[in-house]
Amino acid sequence: MNRGQLLGNWHVLRGRVQEQWGKLTNADLDVIEGRYDQLVGRLEQAYGKARDQIEKDVDRWLKSVEMDVA
């Protein structure tokens, strides 16, 4: 799954995102609405990691859920 597919599959992935990154609130997920940049930004704030590390983590996670959503 690529970054663009996150938006198209948000209704399926929203719960999985919250399972993976438990510090994200429902309000955060409402703001993110499947947008990659919003997800990365909220994760940066919640976890205090560097943006490049968050992007790697998200991209790795997207690849891991690709088969489940397809």
BALOBA-1460 file (C-alpha; in Angstrom, 3 decimals):
// residues 70
<rec num="1" residu="m" x="0.000" y="0.000" z="0.000"/>
<rec num="2" residu="n" x="1.298" y="3.434" z="-0.800"/>
<rec num="3" residu="r" x="0.689" y="6.792" z="0.781"/>
<rec num="4" residu="g" x="-2.102" y="7.680" z="-1.615"/>
<rec num="5" residu="q" x="-4.031" y="4.520" z="-0.827"/>
<rec num="6" residu="l" x="-4.172" y="5.508" z="2.834"/>
<rec num="7" residu="l" x="-6.826" y="8.090" z="2.023"/>
<rec num="8" residu="g" x="-8.908" y="5.710" z="-0.066"/>
<rec num="9" residu="n" x="-8.839" y="3.022" z="2.611"/>
<rec num="10" residu="w" x="-9.122" y="5.263" z="5.660"/>
<rec num="11" residu="h" x="-12.455" y="3.789" z="6.751"/>
<rec num="12" residu="v" x="-10.740" y="0.383" z="7.006"/>
<rec num="13" residu="l" x="-7.401" y="1.584" z="8.370"/>
<rec num="14" residu="r" x="-8.553" y="4.062" z="10.995"/>
<rec num="15" residu="g" x="-8.926" y="1.442" z="13.722"/>
<rec num="16" residu="r" x="-5.667" y="-0.216" z="12.769"/>
<rec num="17" residu="v" x="-3.875" y="3.103" z="12.994"/>
<rec num="18" residu="q" x="-5.204" y="3.572" z="16.513"/>
<rec num="19" residu="e" x="-4.150" y="0.015" z="17.434"/>
<rec num="20" residu="q" x="-0.649" y="0.621" z="16.084"/>
<rec num="21" residu="w" x="-0.207" y="4.090" z="17.574"/>
<rec num="22" residu="g" x="-2.296" y="4.119" z="20.729"/>
<rec num="23" residu="k" x="-1.375" y="7.659" z="21.696"/>
<rec num="24" residu="l" x="-3.518" y="8.985" z="18.843"/>
<rec num="25" residu="t" x="-6.960" y="10.047" z="20.018"/>
<rec num="26" residu="n" x="-10.245" y="9.872" z="18.132"/>
<rec num="27" residu="a" x="-9.918" y="13.637" z="17.655"/>
<rec num="28" residu="d" x="-6.492" y="13.095" z="16.056"/>
<rec num="29" residu="l" x="-7.947" y="10.469" z="13.734"/>
<rec num="30" residu="d" x="-10.777" y="12.836" z="12.784"/>
<rec num="31" residu="v" x="-8.217" y="15.480" z="11.790"/>
<rec num="32" residu="i" x="-5.993" y="13.012" z="9.938"/>
<rec num="33" residu="e" x="-8.867" y="11.715" z="7.744"/>
<rec num="34" residu="g" x="-6.473" y="9.462" z="5.807"/>
<rec num="35" residu="r" x="-4.003" y="12.190" z="4.878"/>
<rec num="36" residu="y" x="-0.435" y="10.951" z="5.121"/>
<rec num="37" residu="d" x="1.086" y="14.301" z="6.104"/>
<rec num="38" residu="q" x="-1.467" y="14.768" z="8.866"/>
<rec num="39" residu="l" x="-0.772" y="11.270" z="10.173"/>
<rec num="40" residu="v" x="2.975" y="11.870" z="10.237"/>
<rec num="41" residu="g" x="2.529" y="15.255" z="11.915"/>
<rec num="42" residu="r" x="0.242" y="13.903" z="14.625"/>
<rec num="43" residu="l" x="2.617" y="11.004" z="15.261"/>
<rec num="44" residu="e" x="5.529" y="13.431" z="15.546"/>
<rec num="45" residu="q" x="3.644" y="15.361" z="18.204"/>
<rec num="46" residu="a" x="2.450" y="12.285" z="20.078"/>
<rec num="47" residu="y" x="5.699" y="10.331" z="20.092"/>
<rec num="48" residu="g" x="8.376" y="13.030" z="19.841"/>
<rec num="49" residu="k" x="10.334" y="11.259" z="17.114"/>
<rec num="50" residu="a" x="12.005" y="12.860" z="14.108"/>
<rec num="51" residu="r" x="9.835" y="13.232" z="11.009"/>
<rec num="52" residu="d" x="12.058" y="11.016" z="8.863"/>
<rec num="53" residu="q" x="11.821" y="8.194" z="11.414"/>
<rec num="54" residu="i" x="8.041" y="8.552" z="11.646"/>
<rec num="55" residu="e" x="7.771" y="8.421" z="7.844"/>
<rec num="56" residu="k" x="9.834" y="5.220" z="7.769"/>
<rec num="57" residu="d" x="7.659" y="3.702" z="10.484"/>
<rec num="58" residu="v" x="4.435" y="4.636" z="8.687"/>
<rec num="59" residu="d" x="5.694" y="3.412" z="5.304"/>
<rec num="60" residu="r" x="6.773" y="0.104" z="6.859"/>
<rec num="61" residu="w" x="3.390" y="-0.229" z="8.543"/>
<rec num="62" residu="l" x="1.549" y="0.546" z="5.292"/>
<rec num="63" residu="k" x="3.435" y="-2.273" z="3.575"/>
<rec num="64" residu="s" x="2.527" y="-4.647" z="6.406"/>
<rec num="65" residu="v" x="-1.219" y="-3.978" z="6.119"/>
<rec num="66" residu="e" x="-1.272" y="-3.995" z="2.325"/>
<rec num="67" residu="m" x="-2.323" y="-7.627" z="1.989"/>
<rec num="68" residu="d" x="-5.014" y="-7.345" z="4.651"/>
<rec num="69" residu="v" x="-6.773" y="-4.478" z="2.903"/>
<rec num="70" residu="a" x="-6.412" y="-5.624" z="-0.719"/>
